[in-house]
């Protein structure tokens, strides 16, 4: 289990739609920064140097092996997926021009747009099926394999060079999630060597030094328009201080992953531009709902009411985020924004604990430095709980084994997750058979609601079903979601076109084909 680890891993799955064409949807817009010239006409030319934390000498350009943020940014520059995520985590078409289900929602027809690889070969249905079958190979360890599980790839077929018919193992109204899955890139049929990769992305390969740099050049024939930049260079610096120094010293124009403290220190001083990507990471605590004391919903509700969310965001995230409301996916499609915002209510929390026979409760809160703010949030919540008569003992664990340790161990733990569609959060973490069900929320009637949603073609009816599921979680679930953290990047002042409404994991995050140098 690895929901959103500290060392720049990504978690991704797709969005949702039924019949959809490229003309009817788009990704996140690129908003001009206040006082910037982003609304001016883009300028072509130049080399942009982007510095990320890296993966060392064993780095690869195989897009199906992406794991780190730098891997994902490189892959999206060189390759394309059939779909990707818009700012609300709904799927938007990329290489897929359209997708259409049958009446039973268990067969989907995907029409490809006219696109070509860097060597001029057209992207075809054969390339798509080869790529998906490669990812799904049980002898390999590709991250997207689990996302492709709903597809019966043996029964799926190429109808013609521009059309793929995907047969599914069961009805799946959110099938576009699969097309947008993290790592589900399309490579040329038969490709197994990626030393000098050929993709269909906006940039083509020039040179690569693993653990050091990757140089790319604009692909003038890209189906979505050629990049403004002539060249894009990825540089590696594991330490945040080195990335910031490269930016300040003119050795880079884009630095990925800054801490809130670093952002505050440089924001508004004119030397760098800070970009905060909202809703990029859910922050919270997870309660095991199948063991004492959290097998009593009154105790869980009491803990919801103990939390002072603003204090947690300000203290653990240095204010770089927004308060949560005990549900995943703030700002995403299907999020029930109409539910009342919870606030601290210590009197009601004490009353619930008395009703549950849990006065003078003592619990262990497992945490770890595996993610920024975890240990700080645990300390803050310990003090908040004491005001309700609850003794919280904070136990700091091994960051290398933390996610595995809390999946089935303990009762109460720090938790974090990157952006993903709400449907994916439900299916991966909250069904009886979910493999990353850290809250041990196992309710057959809840599973049935999910299955019903996936067999429901009408979007309004499906939205209502998701609403019922989320209201249940809001009332008695096992996730205490106290905040949503910003993901912070920075650029040189002359960089234009950076999307400001694109959480990490989405189409317009690290969208270097839309950037230019003023």
Beta strands, then each sheet from edge to edge (+ up, - down):
strand 1: 20-21
strand 2: 47-52
strand 3: 80-81
strand 4: 83-85
strand 5: 91-93
strand 6: 96-101
strand 7: 107-112
strand 8: 151-160
strand 9: 163-168
strand 10: 185-186
strand 11: 203-209
strand 12: 213-218
strand 13: 231-236
strand 14: 254-256
strand 15: 272-287
strand 16: 321-323
strand 17: 362-367
strand 18: 391-396
strand 19: 412-418
strand 20: 479-492
strand 21: 495-496
strand 22: 516-517
sheet 1: 1+ 6- 7+ 9- 8+
sheet 2: 11+ 12- 13+ 2+ 14+ 20- 15+ 19-
sheet 3: 11+ 12- 13+ 2+ 14+ 20- 16+
sheet 4: 3+ 10-
sheet 5: 4+ 5-
sheet 6: 17+ 18+
sheet 7: 21+ 22-
end
